[in-house]
């Protein structure tokens, strides 16, 4: 297995790095993928975020196993794989073998996520559950104890560079206020130096940023500015 981290170690490391910035390679230069991943690591990103899209669950097609394997070879950072696909249960083992340290599934694709979350954990990977902006928190209620991370989407998944939807803040505040939620809270979509502060104030631990890093001239400055804005 080419993954670098086991679940408990990964969770501990990310908690110690909060606010943790995850660099989403969907916004990177694919023609220079190794260089982009290495540059994000050198810039201080806490993890690399890989969006897997199938053209069915979302209206876009992105990465598969060979790209994940290439990312894994390029970095010692944790690699988070966000499965925006119709049938994630079919693929969690293969993505774990290819280098995923954590795997995120969508409640919209898996209406009863507990068994799959437990399978992911049994593989030694972090298990994350994502929900889209229109999906209420009640949809993930029964699965909360089995999540290592809860990913609140602040845009509809499928394309990078979208504007942040404030409904995410309400969900993050509600999750943070619950004594029974021990999972790390994560936000993805439209994260910039202008939106990351309110997300942090709402209780977010992990921040997925794509264009806010890879579309800037200096990645190190971009990551530094995001962390500074998150800290307030």
LINDA-V353681 format. One line per field, one symbol per residue. psi: psi as a letter, one per 40 degrees, with the letter a starting at -180 (. if undefined). burial: I if it has 24 or more other C-alpha atoms within 12 Angstrom, else O. Layout:
psi = ???
burial = ???
This chain:
psi = heidiidddddddddeehhhhhhhedeihdefddddddddddeeidihhhhhieeddifihciadddddddddeieiihhhhggidgddeeddddddeehdihhihdddgdgedddddddddeeiihihiiidehidddedeedeehdihhhheihidiieiihheddddddddddeheeheihhiihhfhiddeddddddeeidhhhhcdedeeidhdddddddddddde.
burial = OIIIIIIOOIIOOIIOOIIIIIIIIIIIOOOOIIOIIIIIIIIIIIIIIIIIIIOOIOOOOIIIIOIIIIIIIIIIIIIIIIIIIOOIIOIIIIIIIIIIIIIIIIIIIIIOIIOIIIIIIOIIIIIIIIIIIOIOIOIIIOIIIIIIIIIIIIIIIIIIIOOIIIIIIIIIIOIIOOOOIOIIIIIIIIIIIOIIIIIIOIIIIIIIIIIIIIIOOOIIIIIIIIIOIIIO
